[in-house]
Amino acid sequence: MMKISTRFDGGSVIVKDLSNPADIRLALRPDNAADFAQWFYFRLQGAAYQNCVMHFDNAAEAAYPEGWEDYQACASYDRRNWFRVPTAYENGVLTINHTPLSNSIYYAYFEPYSSEQHLNLLGEAQGSGLCQIDDLGSTVEGRDINLLTIGNQVESDLKVWMIARQHPGETMAEWFIEGLLARLLDPQDPTARALLDRATFYIVPNMNPDGSALGNLRTNAAGANLNREWAAPSREKSPEVFAVREKMQETGVDLFLDIHGDETIPFVFAAGTEGIPAYNERIAALEQQFKIALEAASPDFQDEYGYPKDEPGQADMRLATNWVGQQFGCLAYTLEMPFKDNHNLPDDDFGWNGQRSLRLGEAMLSAIWQVSGSLR
């Protein structure tokens, strides 16, 4: 007897018909309080050695239907080792075609990063003896908004701010932070040691714990897209942004990185602040220096493909990168990783995944070191 379940952290799918393994009918479930649909994560049981053909009938109504082109779904038997499985998008229907080799298997839009992993990440960081954990407040559903502070916290230090997973379905962002933290908190790493002599890091590994637990793609429990709340956040609708913004104004910011995933573009790329009123030649030069440094640190990064650059004065000031860049006159970047494979260095078995995101996080420290002498 086949069964599909989602009653676990981040689980999400709608089951329409499970009577025939060769024609399983599913639907993407929208965010709990908004219409964005794309994230899925479910467990299939009782189908070992049966060819399972799973159709998402409403894939054309996803937030980013072009994200299904050349996309392969993720699967795992143990929720630790994830691999890609044959997936096709035709006539508005996304179809996964896979024969599981065990009675229990998980399928997901991207390799998940659970609330338990998040709490373990905080515990390990604190256990290093180099990291202080602060509580900035509570989410809409009462989860903790935690800030990791690493460094001497002296006035003369550069203030490096990093946030991840404003959009909860973009789990690669927290994998990235895990890699960056592992290197930053390694007392034997010379780049980390040199940076911590010069800078204090303020890191929010998960901006959207509610959305993450609920299996949302883009919004928090109140239906707010946090990366459109920075101009005027509220305690009621976007307490996550409200709390982090308040802390930033207390500390100041010399470098800001907002870590994301992009559904459609099969590359790692960055988006800067060209469209903000405060943009100037100094920031333009810093952006160029940073991109060259990151390309040198990781062949996964490139600067040819990405978002169109905003025209001068045309930036959406509700976005974190634009608001921070304007408010603090600092280098501010959004880093995007793919849900698909990275066409720079494709991997047929795994595509872009958690481990590759983690390695990019490690490499980011080298790029930050390269620009750190120019940030002020």
N, C-alpha and C positions, 0 to 999 in steps of 0.2 A: 504494500500500500504506500503510494507516494504521499509526501507531505512537504509543504513549504511553510517556513516560519520566519518571523522577523522580530520576535519579542526579545531582542537583545540590543545592546548599545549600538546606535547608528543604523539599526535594521530598518529597511524600507522597501516595500513592493506591494502591489495589489494583485491578488490571485483571482483570475476570472474563470479559468477552466483547467483542471488538473487531471482530467479523466484519461488522457492519452499522452504517454511520454513523448510521442512523436509530434505532438501538437499542443504543447502547453501554452495557454494564453495568459499573459500578464499585462499589467499596466504600470507605468511610472507613477509613484505617489507624490503629489505636490508637497511643498513645505507645510508645516502644521498650521501656519497663519498667513500664508502667501501662495501665489500661483506658480512659483518656480518649481519645475520638475526636471530632474535629470539623474540625481543620485539614486542608486539602488544597492541593496545589500541584503541578501537572503540566504537561508539554509535550505537545501534540498535533501530530503531523506528518502530512502527506499527505492533508489533508482540505479543501484550498482549494475554496471555492464549493460545498461539499456541506453540506446542512443536517444538523448533528450534534445528536443528542438523547442526552444523557448522563445516565444514571440512577444515583444513589447508592442502592443497594438497602437499605443498613443505616442510612439517615439517622435513623430513629426510635430507633436505639440510641446516637445521639450523646450526648455529655456534657450538652448543652443542646438537646434537640429543639425546644423552643419558639423557639430562635434561628433556625430556618428560616422562621418565619412572616414574610412581607413582606421576605424577604431576597433580594438579587440578587448573584450571584457576580461576581468580578472577572476581567478578561481583559486581556491585553497582547500585542502583537506584538514589542515591543522590550525589555520588562521595565523601561521607564522611564515610559511613558505607559499608565496603567491606566484601564479604564472598566468600567461594569457591564453585564451581559448578562442577557437574560430567564431567570428562574429561578422554578420553582414547587415547592411542597411539598404532596403529596397522598398519602393512604393510606400514610404512613410512608416515602415515596420522594421524594428531592430530585432534581429534573430541571432540567438546564441545556439550553436550546434555542437554538443559535447557529449561524450560517453564517460560518465564518472566511473572510477575504478573502485570506489567504496560506497557504502550506503549513506554516508554523510559527507556533504560537500557544500562549500560556501561560494557564492558568486557576488561580485561587487563591481561598481563602476570604477573604483580605484582602490588600491590597497588601503584598508581602513587604519585609523589611528584612534584607539578607544579611549574612553574617559579613564579607565584603569591605567592604561599606558601613560596617559597624561599625568596622573597622580604619581606614578612610579618615576617618571622623568623628573618631576619636582623633587621627589625624595632623594633621588640619586644626585641631583645637582646640589641640594643642601648638604648631603653627606660628604661632598668633596671638601668641605671646610672653607671653600672660597666664595660661596654663594649665599646670599641672604634672601629669604622669601618674605614678601610683604603682601598683605591682603588689601586690595584697593576698593573692595566693595562686593556687592552681590549682583548676579544676573537677575533677569526677570523671574526665573523659577528658583532663585535662591542658591545657585551654585557660586563658587568662589571665583573672583577675578584676581588672579595671582600675578605678581611681578617678581622676576628674578633680578637681583642687583649683584653685579660681579665687578669688583674693583675697589679702589681706595676711597671713593666718594669724597674726594677733596675738590675744592673750588677750581683748582687749576686743571683738573682732568678734562679731557674731551668727553662729551656726553653722547654716547652711541645708543640710539633707541632702535629696537627691532620688535615688530609685532607680526603675528602669523595667524592665519585661519580666521580672518574676519568672516570669510565665507566658509561655513563648516564642512561642506563637501570637498573642499580643497585640502585633503588630508596630507598631500605631499608637503604642504607648508610646515606641518608640525614634524614630519620626518626630517625636513631641512634643519629645523631648530635643534632637533636631537643631535644631529651631526655636528653642528656648530658648537653646541654646548660641550660635547665630549672633547672637542679639541681645545676650546677655550679654558676648560677646567682641568686640563692635563698639565701638571706642574713641570713635566719634562718637555713640553712643546715650546721651542724658543720664540715662535711667532706670538703665541698666546702670552708668554711671559713679558715680551717686549710691549705688546699692546696694553696689558694691564698696568704697566708702568706709566702709560700715557693716557689711558682712557678708563672710564667707568661705563659698563654695559648695563642697559636697562632692557630686559627682554620679557615680552608677554607671549608665551608659547601657544596659547589658545585664547583668542579674543572672544570666541563664541561657544562656550561650553554647553549652553542649552541646545543650540542648533546641532552641535555635534552629537549629543546624546539622542536627540529626536530624529536623527537621520535626515536633516534638512540639507539642501544644496547651498542656499545663499543667505538665509535670514535667521534671526534669533527667534526666541519663543513668542515675541510680540509681533512678528512679521516684518521687522525692520531689517533692511539691507545695511549692515553697519558701515560699509564703505560708501554710503551716501548720507551719513549722519554727522560728519565731522564739522560742518559749518554751524550746526545748532543742535547738539545732542540733548536728550532729556533724560532725567532719572527714571521716568516711567517707561519710555519706549526703547531707549538705547543707553541703559546705565553702563554698559561695557565701555562705550566710547566716552561717555561723560567722565567716568572715573579715570581712564587712561589719559585723557586730554588734560584733566586737572593736575595729574602728577607731572606730566610733561612741562606744564607751565611753571611748576615748582622747581624742576631740575634744569630746564633749558635743554636744547637739542643742537648738536653739531653735525650729526649724521643720522638719517632716518631710513630704515628699510622696512617695507611692508611686503610680506611674503605671501604669494598667491599661486593658484593653478589656473591655466586657461584651457577651456574645453575644445577650442577649435584649432589653435595654431600649434603645429607639431615641433616646436622649438623652445629652448630656454632663452628668455629675453628680458629686457628691463624697459620700464617706461618712466620718464623723468618729468620735470616741472616746466617745460618750455612755455606753457600757456599762462603761467601765473604772473600777476603784475610785478612781482619782485625779481623775476628772472633777469639775470644779467650776465656779463661776460665771465665773471669769476665763477658763477655756478656752471655755466656752459663748459668752461675749461675743466672744472672738477668732474663733471659728468663724463667728459671724454677720458680723463685720467683713470676714473673708476672703471669704465668699460674695458679699456685696454688692459688694466690690471686683472680684471675678472676673466677676460679671455685668456690671459697668460696663465692664470691659476687653474682654469678648468676648460678643456676643449668642448665640454657640454654647452658652454655659453657662447652666444653669437649676437651680432648686432645688425644683421641684414634684414631679418624678418621680425615683425612685431606690430604694435599698434601704430596708426598714423599719428604723427606729432601734432599737438594742439597748436593752433595759430596764436600769436601773442595776444594775451588778454582774454583768451577764450577757454581757459581751463575751468573744469567743473570743481568749484571750491568745496563741494561736499565730500570729495575724495580725500582720504587720509594724506596721501603723498602731497597733494596740492595744498591742503590746509597747513600741514606742518612746514612745507617748504616756504610758504608765504609768511607764516607766523614767526618762524625762527631764522629766515634768511639762510637756510642751510642746504647742503646736498641732501636731496630726498629722492628715493627711488622705489618703485614698485617692481619686484622681481616676480616673473611668471615662469612656471614650469608646466609641461604638457600633461594632460590626461592620457593622450595617445603616446606613441613612441616619440623619441627625439630624433628627427631626421638627420641631425648632425652625426650621431653615432647610434644607428638603429640596433635593436636587439629583439630578434623575432620571438624569443621565448618569454621574455619578461617585459618588454617595452620600457617605458619610463616607469620607475617603481620607487618604493620606499627607500631602498638602499642607495639608489642613484641620487635621490633627493638629499639623503643624508651626506653623501660624498660631496655634493655641491655645497652643503652647509659648511663642511670642513674647509673647502677651498675658499669660501667667502672670507675667512679670516685673513688669508694672504692678500686679497684685494683691499680689505679695510686697512691692513698695515701699510700697503703701498700709498694710499691716499691720506693716511692719518696726519702726516706732517703738513698737509696743505689745507686742512679743514677749517682752520681759523685764520 
